[in-house]
Amino acid sequence: MSDEELLFMYGKDAVVSRKGSFALVHLDRPSPELLRSRMDEFDPDEFFCADCPLCQMLKESGVIIFDDTVFEDDETLLDEN
């Protein structure tokens, strides 16, 4: 997918970076340091579990989403379940 297609899908405020054949989409507006850290630490051989069907589907898609956004209502939602 092109950067334009990813921004259309995930929003114009998303940050798109590339590592190898993977597009890393950051929805949480990471700092330059966090972005660099994610890029440096992303290793597909370690990121995906070999025996996990969901991991294999994500790996084949080539798009990895990062979002460490914290919402004020997170605790409420967790407490209700």
C-alpha positions in Angstrom: 0.0 0.0 0.0 1.1 3.5 -0.7 1.5 6.1 2.0 -1.5 7.9 0.6 -3.6 4.8 0.8 -2.6 4.2 4.4 -3.3 7.8 5.4 -6.7 7.5 3.8 -7.4 4.4 5.8 -5.9 5.4 9.1 -6.3 9.2 9.0 -4.2 12.1 7.9 -2.6 12.4 11.4 -1.2 8.9 11.2 2.6 8.6 10.9 3.8 6.1 8.3 7.3 4.6 8.4 8.7 1.8 6.4 11.1 -1.0 7.4 11.8 -3.6 4.8 8.6 -4.7 3.2 6.5 -3.5 6.2 4.6 -0.3 6.6 4.5 0.8 10.3 1.5 3.0 11.0 1.7 5.0 14.2 -1.7 6.3 15.3 -0.4 7.8 18.6 1.8 10.6 17.1 5.0 9.3 18.6 7.9 11.5 19.5 10.9 11.2 17.1 12.7 9.1 19.8 9.8 6.7 20.1 9.4 6.4 16.3 13.2 5.7 16.0 13.0 3.1 18.8 10.0 1.3 17.2 11.9 1.3 13.8 15.1 0.0 15.4 13.3 -2.7 17.5 10.9 -4.0 14.8 12.2 -7.3 13.7 9.5 -9.5 11.9 11.3 -12.7 13.0 10.8 -11.7 16.6 7.6 -9.7 16.3 5.4 -12.4 14.9 4.7 -15.8 16.6 5.3 -18.6 14.1 2.3 -20.7 15.3 -0.2 -17.9 15.6 -2.7 -17.6 12.7 -3.4 -13.9 13.5 0.3 -13.1 13.5 0.7 -14.8 10.2 -2.2 -12.8 8.7 -0.7 -9.6 10.0 2.7 -10.5 8.6 1.2 -11.2 5.2 -0.7 -7.9 5.2 2.6 -6.0 5.6 0.9 -3.3 7.7 1.7 -3.0 11.4 -0.3 -0.6 13.6 1.1 1.1 16.7 -1.2 3.0 19.1 -0.3 3.6 22.7 -3.0 6.2 23.0 -4.6 6.3 26.5 -8.2 7.3 26.8 -9.6 8.7 30.1 -12.4 6.1 30.0 -10.1 3.1 29.7 -10.3 2.3 33.5 -14.1 2.6 33.4 -14.4 0.1 30.5 -12.0 -2.3 32.2 -13.9 -2.1 35.5 -17.2 -2.8 33.9 -16.1 -6.1 32.3 
